[in-house]
Amino acid sequence: MSTQKVLTKQYEFCFPQLDTLVQVEESSAEVVVRATRNTFSEQRKIYFIHELAAEGFISDHYRWFTSFDSFSWLRVYWLLDASWLRPCQVQIVRSRKFMIRLLVSTTLLWLAMLAALVSH
């Protein structure tokens, strides 16, 4: 049994005026857009897909994307999903260790400074 790797390209965009983060993922067959909030109108979503194609982030033939209907020959999915923002477990463990070391060392430094102040 042979397995095929599906190559995907991922891009992240920030829209601070809308308080929305967007992740765009393109594979060979489709484009999946994950937004953290529902702040884009239907027309603005289509314009965003056109902008992505014009700027070269996704394939050029998405410039002719017209709607999110199931009849469209271009498969684009717009999802409300913030799960891609969660840090991985390795990052959580690494930052927790760093913070514990930082707090312990600053406590020891504070105690040493107090001891020096009291001894004078």
C-alpha positions as CSV (number, residue, x, y, z in Angstrom):
1,M,0.0,0.0,0.0
2,S,1.5,3.3,-1.0
3,T,0.6,6.6,0.6
4,Q,0.6,9.9,-1.1
5,K,1.6,13.2,0.6
6,V,-0.7,16.0,0.0
7,L,1.2,19.2,-0.1
8,T,-0.6,22.1,1.5
9,K,0.4,25.8,1.8
10,Q,-0.8,27.7,4.9
11,Y,-0.9,31.4,5.4
12,E,-2.1,33.4,8.4
13,F,-3.7,36.9,8.2
14,C,-4.7,39.4,10.9
15,F,-7.5,41.9,10.6
16,P,-7.2,44.0,13.7
17,Q,-10.0,46.4,12.8
18,L,-12.3,43.4,12.7
19,D,-10.6,41.5,15.6
20,T,-10.3,38.5,13.4
21,L,-7.5,36.1,12.5
22,V,-7.7,34.1,9.3
23,Q,-5.8,31.0,8.3
24,V,-5.8,30.0,4.6
25,E,-4.8,26.5,3.6
26,E,-4.5,25.4,0.0
27,S,-4.2,21.8,-1.2
28,S,-4.2,20.6,-4.7
29,A,-8.0,20.2,-4.7
30,E,-9.4,22.9,-2.4
31,V,-8.9,26.0,-0.3
32,V,-10.0,26.0,3.3
33,V,-10.3,29.4,5.1
34,R,-10.5,29.3,8.9
35,A,-11.6,32.5,10.6
36,T,-11.8,33.1,14.3
37,R,-15.0,35.2,14.1
38,N,-17.8,35.7,11.6
39,T,-17.0,39.3,10.6
40,F,-16.8,39.0,6.9
41,S,-19.9,39.4,4.7
42,E,-20.4,37.0,1.8
43,Q,-19.2,39.6,-0.8
44,R,-16.1,40.4,1.3
45,K,-15.3,36.7,1.6
46,I,-15.3,36.4,-2.2
47,Y,-13.2,39.6,-2.5
48,F,-10.7,38.1,-0.1
49,I,-10.4,34.9,-2.2
50,H,-9.8,37.1,-5.3
51,E,-7.1,39.1,-3.4
52,L,-5.4,35.9,-2.3
53,A,-5.3,34.7,-5.9
54,A,-4.1,38.1,-7.2
55,E,-1.3,38.3,-4.7
56,G,-0.2,34.7,-5.5
57,F,-1.1,33.1,-2.2
58,I,-3.4,30.6,-3.8
59,S,-3.7,29.3,-7.3
60,D,-4.5,31.8,-10.0
61,H,-7.7,30.2,-11.2
62,Y,-9.4,31.2,-8.0
63,R,-9.7,34.8,-9.4
64,W,-12.9,33.6,-11.1
65,F,-14.4,32.3,-7.9
66,T,-18.0,33.6,-7.6
67,S,-19.9,32.0,-4.7
68,F,-19.7,29.4,-2.0
69,D,-22.5,27.3,-3.6
70,S,-22.1,23.6,-3.7
71,F,-22.4,23.9,-7.5
72,S,-19.2,25.8,-7.8
73,W,-16.3,24.0,-9.7
74,L,-13.8,25.7,-7.4
75,R,-13.9,24.2,-3.9
76,V,-13.5,26.9,-1.3
77,Y,-14.6,26.3,2.3
78,W,-15.0,29.1,4.8
79,L,-15.1,27.8,8.4
80,L,-15.4,29.5,11.8
81,D,-12.7,27.7,13.7
82,A,-10.3,29.0,16.3
83,S,-8.7,25.6,17.2
84,W,-5.7,26.3,15.0
85,L,-4.7,29.0,17.5
86,R,-4.1,26.6,20.3
87,P,-0.4,26.0,21.1
88,C,1.1,22.5,20.9
89,Q,1.9,20.6,24.0
90,V,5.7,21.0,23.5
91,Q,5.3,24.8,23.5
92,I,3.2,24.7,26.7
93,V,5.8,22.5,28.5
94,R,8.7,24.6,27.4
95,S,7.1,27.9,28.4
96,R,6.0,26.5,31.8
97,K,9.6,25.3,32.6
98,F,10.9,28.8,31.6
99,M,8.4,30.6,33.8
100,I,9.2,28.3,36.8
101,R,12.9,29.0,36.4
102,L,12.3,32.7,36.0
103,L,10.1,32.9,39.1
104,V,12.5,30.8,41.2
105,S,15.5,32.9,40.2
106,T,13.8,36.2,40.8
107,T,12.6,35.0,44.2
108,L,16.2,34.0,45.1
109,L,17.5,37.4,43.9
110,W,14.8,39.2,45.9
111,L,15.7,37.2,49.0
112,A,19.4,38.0,48.5
113,M,18.7,41.7,48.2
114,L,16.6,41.6,51.3
115,A,19.3,39.8,53.2
116,A,21.9,42.4,52.0
117,L,19.6,45.2,53.1
118,V,19.0,43.8,56.6
119,S,22.7,42.9,57.2
120,H,23.7,46.6,56.7
